[in-house]
C-alpha cells in the first residue's frame, strides 16, 4: 500500500503561495492592479471634457452634454424606476451567468480531459461560438414564450460556448504527472479536484468569468429590449421611442457603473487571490 509520504507529495505539489510579511517579487508592482488610481480618474475627466466640448459645438438634442445626462440620472433615481430596473437586470445577469459558468466549466473540463468527446463535440462548440445572439434570443422566445425562463436561457446558451472553450484549453494543460501520481497513491477524487485540478484551472475559470460577465450583461439588455416588460433594456427601448437620448445614456452609464463595481470589487480581487502563487 502506498505510504503517507507519497500522499503528502501529491497534496503539497502545488506552487507555494507567498508567506504573510514576505517581500513581494520585483515584478509584482508592475501588474495592472498596481497602477495609480489617478491616471484612470484623469482619463475620465478628459473624456468628460471632450464630451462637453463636442456637445457645445454640436448644439443638437442627439448629443446632450454630461450635465443633462447627470440631471436625467438624478431625476430617474428620485422619481423613476431606475433602481428597480437595474436590480431586475442584475438578477437576470446573475442567474444566466451562474448557469453558463456551471455548465460551461463542467463541459470544458470534460472535453479537455477526453479526446474522443472533444473531437466529437468540437463542431458543436464552434457552432455555438458563431451563432448570433439575436437568433438564439428569438428562437428561445418562439419556443418557450415571452417569459423569464426563455430570457435567462437565451443568455446562458449564448455564453456557455465561450466558457467551454476557455476552460477546455485550461484542462488540456493540466500537469499530467500530478494526476498520475494522485492515481497511483489512490488520492480521493474530490481531494484531487480541490487540491490539484482547480488550482491549475483557476486562471482559465477567471478569464472566462471576466470575459463572460461583459458578454452576459450586453445580451441581457438585448433580451429585455426584445421581449421583457421591465429592466434596463426595456427602458432604453422606451427612451428610444420618445427620442430621449439623455435617458438612454443615463440608464446606460448607471448600469455600466454597477457592472464595473462588480468587476473591481469582486472579480479582480478574486483573480489576484487565486493567481497569487504565480508571483511567488
Secondary structure, 3 states (H helix, E strand, C coil): CCCHHHHHHHHCCCCCCCCCCCCCCHHHHHCHHHCCHHHHHHHHHHHHHHHHHHHHHHCCCCCCCHHHHHHHHHHHHHHCCHHHHHHHHHHHHHHHHHHHHHHHHHHHHHHHHCHHHHHHHHHHHHHHHHCCHHHHHHHHHHHHCCCHHHHHHHHHHHHHHHHHHHHHHHHHCCCHHHHHHHHHCCCCHHHHHHHHHHHHHHHHHHHHHHHHHHHHHHHHHHHHHHHCCCCHHHHHHHHHHCCCHHHHHHHHHHHHHHHHHHHHHHHHHHHHHHCHHHHC
